[in-house]
Amino acid sequence: MRPFTFHLHTKIVFGRGSLNRLGGEAARLGDRCLLVTGRGFARRSGYLNTLVKILEESGLNVTVFDQVEPNPSLETVYKGAEEGGRNRCNLVIALGGGSAMDAAKGIAFLLKSGARLEESFAPNEVSEALPIVAVPTTCGTGSEVTRYAVLTNVGRRRKEVLLGTPLTPSVAIGDADLLNSLSKQLTAYTGFDALSHAVEAFLSKESTPLSDLFALEAARIILGSIVEAAEGAAEARENMLYASMLAGMAINCAGTVAVHGMGYYLTNYHGVHHGLANGVLLPHVLRFELERGLSRLEDAAVKLGFENGLSLVESIEGAAHRTGVARSLVELGVKPSELDAMVADALSYARNLDKHPNPLTPNDVKKIFERALGG
Ligand SMILES: [Fe+2]
């Protein structure tokens, strides 16, 4: 058996209505909380008011920071930490998708450590952070159970990672009612992020027997639920919330590989949603690996009940097409003239490419991008 270390630090409170447990769980961890969320959805949906009420009824003092943008910048994290510091917050609560959760993690780290983000990114590990409670409202990142926070250095157009066990939320509230008003598009895009996490974690060189368990179960559930979930089926959305959390547990150990490393360019240079970028690239990376005869991919397919690797990839493509994921990078506004820049950018994400199961040469990456450009 492959030797492994498995990280699992989060108390998961899962089920419809579990939001009502938030107050009690938060009160165990602190009495002055910074509630971190995005600019629109939380307030528009009424969930922000609901959360503030739940927390105040449990005796917490609540400061709201609702300035998190998609792909949160370092500036936003500094701003949130300032707000939390001014109000002497000792607990950070995240309400939202990966952006809100990752910003909250960065803020929790700054508030506890007083350090600078720029000097703390991976491969360094952060050693302290305020306790974090995560309340996901999408079915994608699994950030509610991971020790990662992905932040954007806007000036350098780079995704940076804060990494460390203290960033793992102490509590994750998985309440699928919060997904009721998620759009078809965001359900599909965040779902493809989760599917990429599952497949990439399984293929990663750092996969372990336990991360495989989570990765395969996540992929099985997502492939069976994503189309219905995008159409709005409540049960399928709950399945997706559960599966995205499982996929989070898988990447918490195994990390992600070339799909993520290649997708960052699309987000940083074209504003493409992170999950959409992965949804477009995943089948192309997998087809390339099928041609190279990657046995782990065949293995995954058989374990998931498919005849072979090709039928697994076709099933992923079918789900992408049925949920409105773009078929080509050109459709997303990427120009063939960007090819060399895309390759160079992808290769700079060594933390992803080094974990890829087969070495990828610049030519390999180029070939995959070329195919993805045309769909
Ligand atoms: Fe991701």
Residues whose N, C-alpha, C, O or C-beta is under 5 A from the ligand:
A	BS01	LIG	D193
